[in-house]
Amino acid sequence: MGKESEQVQHERAEKTLLAIKECKRYLEDVEKELSRMSKKFSNREVAQGVGFAVTGIHEAITYLDIVKKVTEKTERIIAKKHVVSDNETNDIPGDP
């Protein structure tokens, strides 16, 4: 059951990383489009509002990068603990 649970957790982490990647790509496309749009508006308030939206999207992308790094690091730690646990189990004295 433990290995099955670990496999499920690993698959969930992989899906999370894929979702983060897709979301980041989407936000980057929106950011580029808004940047282009802000240059087209002569109305200062509209252009400024679009600029604020671009800044918010950029911050969201930064946050997604942080979440991605934390998820990847957590996966590495779990994998390392799993290897150490397996090694300790295999090194038990008295086991045939």
N, CA, C and O of each residue as an XYZ file, in Angstrom:
384
protein
N       0.819     -1.198      0.000
C       0.000      0.000      0.000
C       0.859      1.256      0.000
O       0.494      2.258     -0.615
N       2.014      1.209      0.695
C       2.886      2.371      0.766
C       3.400      2.799     -0.590
O       3.400      3.984     -0.923
N       3.846      1.809     -1.384
C       4.359      2.134     -2.719
C       3.251      2.669     -3.614
O       3.473      3.573     -4.419
N       2.050      2.101     -3.464
C       0.921      2.570     -4.255
C       0.601      4.020     -3.903
O       0.333      4.841     -4.779
N       0.634      4.315     -2.626
C       0.372      5.678     -2.169
C       1.438      6.637     -2.686
O       1.131      7.752     -3.108
N       2.695      6.192     -2.650
C       3.788      7.020     -3.161
C       3.622      7.263     -4.658
O       3.870      8.365     -5.146
N       3.200      6.226     -5.385
C       2.983      6.361     -6.825
C       1.872      7.374     -7.103
O       1.989      8.201     -8.008
N       0.808      7.304     -6.328
C      -0.300      8.244     -6.492
C       0.174      9.660     -6.206
O      -0.166     10.591     -6.936
N       0.960      9.825     -5.143
C       1.491     11.151     -4.804
C       2.399     11.668     -5.915
O       2.354     12.846     -6.270
N       3.225     10.773     -6.459
C       4.128     11.180     -7.545
C       3.327     11.604     -8.779
O       3.637     12.616     -9.407
N       2.307     10.836     -9.117
C       1.466     11.183    -10.267
C       0.762     12.519    -10.039
O       0.647     13.331    -10.957
N       0.293     12.742     -8.817
C      -0.365     14.004     -8.485
C       0.613     15.169     -8.625
O       0.254     16.233     -9.131
N       1.848     14.961     -8.175
C       2.871     16.009     -8.305
C       3.165     16.292     -9.773
O       3.308     17.450    -10.167
N       3.255     15.240    -10.583
C       3.495     15.420    -12.019
C       2.361     16.204    -12.677
O       2.602     17.080    -13.508
N       1.129     15.882    -12.301
C      -0.025     16.609    -12.847
C       0.002     18.073    -12.407
O      -0.338     18.969    -13.180
N       0.408     18.305    -11.161
C       0.504     19.673    -10.653
C       1.541     20.449    -11.442
O       1.294     21.587    -11.841
N       2.698     19.845    -11.672
C       3.755     20.521    -12.437
C       3.301     20.814    -13.868
O       3.606     21.876    -14.411
N       2.582     19.887    -14.472
C       2.069     20.110    -15.826
C       1.056     21.250    -15.835
O       1.075     22.093    -16.733
N       0.177     21.278    -14.846
C      -0.820     22.352    -14.756
C      -0.137     23.701    -14.552
O      -0.552     24.702    -15.137
N       0.901     23.733    -13.732
C       1.645     24.977    -13.510
C       2.272     25.443    -14.818
O       2.221     26.626    -15.154
N       2.861     24.508    -15.550
C       3.500     24.848    -16.827
C       2.480     25.426    -17.814
O       2.744     26.432    -18.472
N       1.322     24.784    -17.908
C       0.278     25.255    -18.823
C      -0.262     26.614    -18.393
O      -0.477     27.492    -19.229
N      -0.478     26.786    -17.112
C      -0.981     28.064    -16.592
C       0.035     29.172    -16.842
O      -0.329     30.280    -17.236
N       1.298     28.872    -16.612
C       2.350     29.866    -16.831
C       2.393     30.276    -18.304
O       2.504     31.460    -18.622
N       2.306     29.295    -19.194
C       2.327     29.599    -20.635
C       1.139     30.496    -21.005
O       1.289     31.451    -21.767
N      -0.036     30.181    -20.461
C      -1.226     30.978    -20.725
C      -1.036     32.413    -20.216
O      -1.316     33.373    -20.933
N      -0.559     32.548    -18.976
C      -0.367     33.887    -18.399
C       0.681     34.685    -19.169
O       0.539     35.897    -19.335
N       1.724     34.019    -19.635
C       2.741     34.721    -20.429
C       2.147     35.235    -21.733
O       2.465     36.343    -22.165
N       1.284     34.437    -22.365
C       0.622     34.882    -23.599
C      -0.295     36.071    -23.328
O      -0.320     37.028    -24.102
N      -1.046     36.011    -22.232
C      -1.934     37.125    -21.873
C      -1.107     38.372    -21.568
O      -1.471     39.478    -21.969
N      -0.004     38.192    -20.865
C       0.873     39.316    -20.533
C       1.392     39.998    -21.803
O       1.387     41.226    -21.898
N       1.833     39.206    -22.765
C       2.326     39.765    -24.033
C       1.225     40.524    -24.774
O       1.443     41.623    -25.284
N       0.041     39.917    -24.822
C      -1.079     40.556    -25.518
C      -1.475     41.865    -24.844
O      -1.734     42.859    -25.523
N      -1.523     41.872    -23.521
C      -1.863     43.107    -22.801
C      -0.797     44.177    -23.010
O      -1.121     45.359    -23.128
N       0.446     43.781    -23.054
C       1.521     44.745    -23.300
C       1.345     45.398    -24.674
O       1.518     46.606    -24.833
N       0.997     44.567    -25.658
C       0.747     45.115    -26.996
C      -0.455     46.052    -26.994
O      -0.440     47.109    -27.624
N      -1.501     45.639    -26.269
C      -2.719     46.444    -26.214
C      -2.474     47.788    -25.534
O      -3.011     48.808    -25.968
N      -1.683     47.798    -24.493
C      -1.472     49.041    -23.746
C      -0.809     50.098    -24.611
O      -1.003     51.293    -24.387
N      -0.038     49.678    -25.588
C       0.635     50.623    -26.472
C      -0.329     51.216    -27.498
O      -0.060     52.273    -28.070
N      -1.450     50.536    -27.729
C      -2.413     50.991    -28.726
C      -3.356     52.053    -28.179
O      -3.901     52.846    -28.948
N      -3.558     52.083    -26.868
C      -4.529     53.001    -26.288
C      -3.931     54.381    -26.095
O      -2.836     54.542    -25.555
N      -4.683     55.370    -26.552
C      -4.237     56.744    -26.332
C      -4.731     57.245    -24.974
O      -4.155     58.170    -24.402
N      -5.794     56.632    -24.465
C      -6.319     57.022    -23.176
C      -5.356     56.551    -22.089
O      -5.115     55.355    -21.926
N      -4.822     57.499    -21.363
C      -3.798     57.212    -20.356
C      -4.307     56.272    -19.268
O      -3.584     55.376    -18.833
N      -5.551     56.474    -18.825
C      -6.100     55.650    -17.748
C      -6.254     54.192    -18.183
O      -5.970     53.277    -17.411
N      -6.699     53.985    -19.408
C      -6.859     52.620    -19.912
C      -5.491     51.955    -20.030
O      -5.309     50.813    -19.606
N      -4.544     52.666    -20.601
C      -3.196     52.120    -20.753
C      -2.582     51.801    -19.388
O      -1.906     50.785    -19.226
N      -2.822     52.672    -18.416
C      -2.286     52.459    -17.080
C      -2.945     51.230    -16.429
O      -2.271     50.438    -15.770
N      -4.244     51.081    -16.616
C      -4.957     49.911    -16.081
C      -4.442     48.616    -16.676
O      -4.262     47.624    -15.969
N      -4.204     48.630    -17.979
C      -3.652     47.448    -18.643
C      -2.250     47.166    -18.093
O      -1.874     46.012    -17.889
N      -1.493     48.223    -17.860
C      -0.156     48.058    -17.281
C      -0.204     47.405    -15.908
O       0.626     46.554    -15.587
N      -1.180     47.807    -15.097
C      -1.345     47.187    -13.778
C      -1.684     45.701    -13.920
O      -1.183     44.868    -13.164
N      -2.531     45.380    -14.889
C      -2.892     43.978    -15.121
C      -1.658     43.169    -15.521
O      -1.474     42.042    -15.062
N      -0.830     43.739    -16.366
C       0.402     43.066    -16.791
C       1.307     42.816    -15.583
O       1.893     41.741    -15.452
N       1.416     43.807    -14.711
C       2.234     43.648    -13.509
C       1.692     42.523    -12.631
O       2.464     41.714    -12.117
N       0.387     42.465    -12.458
C      -0.225     41.402    -11.669
C       0.016     40.031    -12.270
O       0.295     39.069    -11.554
N      -0.092     39.945    -13.572
C       0.150     38.671    -14.249
C       1.609     38.259    -14.081
O       1.906     37.086    -13.854
N       2.508     39.218    -14.193
C       3.930     38.920    -14.009
C       4.189     38.381    -12.594
O       4.957     37.436    -12.414
N       3.550     38.981    -11.610
C       3.689     38.502    -10.229
C       3.121     37.090    -10.078
O       3.682     36.272     -9.349
N       2.022     36.802    -10.755
C       1.432     35.458    -10.711
C       2.387     34.436    -11.323
O       2.528     33.324    -10.814
N       3.035     34.815    -12.406
C       4.008     33.929    -13.046
C       5.174     33.655    -12.092
O       5.644     32.522    -11.987
N       5.630     34.687    -11.406
C       6.708     34.522    -10.425
C       6.269     33.561     -9.319
O       7.033     32.688     -8.907
N       5.048     33.726     -8.848
C       4.515     32.840     -7.810
C       4.451     31.399     -8.312
O       4.802     30.474     -7.579
N       4.006     31.198     -9.560
C       3.946     29.848    -10.120
C       5.335     29.217    -10.187
O       5.485     28.020     -9.941
N       6.347     30.011    -10.515
C       7.716     29.496    -10.531
C       8.142     29.026     -9.144
O       8.796     27.993     -9.005
N       7.771     29.786     -8.127
C       8.099     29.404     -6.744
C       7.399     28.100     -6.374
O       8.017     27.199     -5.807
N       6.113     28.000     -6.696
C       5.348     26.781     -6.389
C       5.953     25.590     -7.124
O       6.054     24.498     -6.564
N       6.353     25.797     -8.365
C       6.961     24.718     -9.151
C       8.247     24.242     -8.489
O       8.467     23.038     -8.355
N       9.096     25.177     -8.076
C      10.365     24.807     -7.439
C      10.128     24.064     -6.135
O      10.826     23.092     -5.845
N       9.163     24.500     -5.350
C       8.848     23.824     -4.085
C       8.335     22.415     -4.359
O       8.719     21.471     -3.669
N       7.476     22.267     -5.355
C       6.938     20.949     -5.700
C       8.059     20.018     -6.154
O       8.118     18.863     -5.732
N       8.943     20.513     -7.007
C      10.051     19.692     -7.494
C      10.992     19.300     -6.352
O      11.435     18.154     -6.274
N      11.292     20.246     -5.475
C      12.181     19.950     -4.348
C      11.540     18.932     -3.408
O      12.216     18.028     -2.917
N      10.246     19.076     -3.158
C       9.533     18.126     -2.307
C       9.587     16.727     -2.912
O       9.803     15.745     -2.201
N       9.391     16.640     -4.222
C       9.475     15.352     -4.914
C      10.860     14.728     -4.744
O      10.974     13.528     -4.494
N      11.915     15.541     -4.879
C      13.271     15.021     -4.717
C      13.510     14.524     -3.295
O      14.121     13.474     -3.097
N      13.033     15.271     -2.311
C      13.201     14.877     -0.909
C      12.473     13.569     -0.630
O      13.012     12.679      0.028
N      11.253     13.458     -1.131
C      10.474     12.227     -0.929
C      11.177     11.048     -1.594
O      11.258      9.965     -1.013
N      11.682     11.251     -2.804
C      12.379     10.170     -3.510
C      13.636      9.766     -2.747
O      13.937      8.578     -2.630
N      14.368     10.745     -2.229
C      15.590     10.463     -1.476
C      15.261      9.692     -0.199
O      15.948      8.727      0.135
N      14.219     10.110      0.514
C      13.815      9.408      1.736
C      13.398      7.981      1.408
O      13.669      7.056      2.174
N      12.745      7.806      0.278
C      12.305      6.475     -0.136
C      13.519      5.578     -0.381
O      13.524      4.420      0.034
N      14.539      6.099     -1.046
C      15.758      5.332     -1.317
C      16.455      4.989     -0.008
O      16.883      3.851      0.184
N      16.574      5.959      0.896
C      17.205      5.713      2.192
C      16.419      4.666      2.973
O      17.011      3.775      3.581
N      15.110      4.763      2.961
C      14.249      3.812      3.661
C      14.422      2.408      3.094
O      14.505      1.439      3.849
N      14.478      2.295      1.775
C      14.678      0.994      1.139
C      16.035      0.418      1.511
O      16.149     -0.779      1.778
N      17.066      1.258      1.531
C      18.410      0.802      1.893
C      18.449      0.327      3.336
O      19.064     -0.697      3.633
N      17.803      1.053      4.233
C      17.771      0.657      5.636
C      17.018     -0.650      5.813
O      17.415     -1.482      6.628
N      15.956     -0.843      5.077
C      15.175     -2.072      5.148
C      16.003     -3.251      4.653
O      15.930     -4.344      5.214
N      16.780     -3.034      3.617
C      17.608     -4.105      3.052
C      18.827     -4.412      3.915
O      19.391     -5.500      3.796
N      19.252     -3.496      4.777
C      20.439     -3.667      5.601
C      20.135     -4.138      7.015
O      21.018     -4.090      7.871
N      18.927     -4.586      7.287
C      18.560     -5.036      8.630
C      19.331     -6.324      8.943
O      19.235     -7.302      8.202
N      20.105     -6.322     10.058
C      20.860     -7.535     10.425
C      19.898     -8.667     10.788
O      18.833     -8.443     11.364
N      20.299     -9.866     10.439
C      19.467    -11.011     10.768
C      18.489    -11.379      9.664
O      17.902    -12.461      9.687
N      18.312    -10.493      8.706
C      17.454    -10.812      7.561
C      18.217    -11.712      6.617
O      19.397    -11.472      6.357
N      17.572    -12.745      6.096
C      18.263    -13.625      5.145
C      18.476    -12.941      3.819
O      19.042    -13.536      2.902
